[in-house]
Amino acid sequence: MRILVVEDEKKLAGVLHQGMEERDYAVDLAHDGQEGLQMALATDYDCIVLDLMLPRRDGTDVCREIRRLGRKTPILVLTARSATNEKVRLLDLGADDYLTKPFAFD
């Protein structure tokens, strides 16, 4: 399984990368929304883990653009934003699930 992690916090991105690789996933990292969108469109990922508060391009916009272009790759939003209306809005935009920080890796 190949996963794209779009996360600007380098420490968290490293933890996600290491944890997923230890579970035998192939993981690519992007540290801003523009890079994440380019990678998501250039490669067929099995899943995208997407932060919302990103430099260069917000994760909400990245999610919207991926879906607008017809990509069906599952998107898991991983963010500190926990308001119910924010979750509903992202799910309506095409995210498949929503996980708030902090979280337990297991």
Secondary structure, 3 states (H helix, E strand, C coil): CEEEEECCCHHHHHHHHHHHHHCCCEEEEECCHHHHHHHHHHCCCCEEEECCCCCCCCHHHHHHHHHHCCCCCCEEEEECCCCHHHHHHHHHHCCCEEEECCCCCC
